[in-house]
């Protein structure tokens, strides 16, 4: 899954299959804002899980 853009923010997911965890790096206008971490099971995180994390992030921060 590649970067996702929402209202000027860019969300770049990455994950480790071995460690079963991942992070979404959040950027605004090219500047790093923060890292949102998560865990998953299986071979990779489901795209729906990543979308839900981004949606929650945007709702909490009013983005």
C-alpha angles and dihedrals in degrees: 000000000000133000119309122212124208126171095333094317122111121209117199114189123202131170146181117228091194095053094034093226138104146180138220113215111212121209131180117197089342094308119118110244105175148313122254112202128204142165131225142178129230131033095317140350114278114250088233090059091053092046090051092050091051092046091051091047091052094046095049092048097039094242 
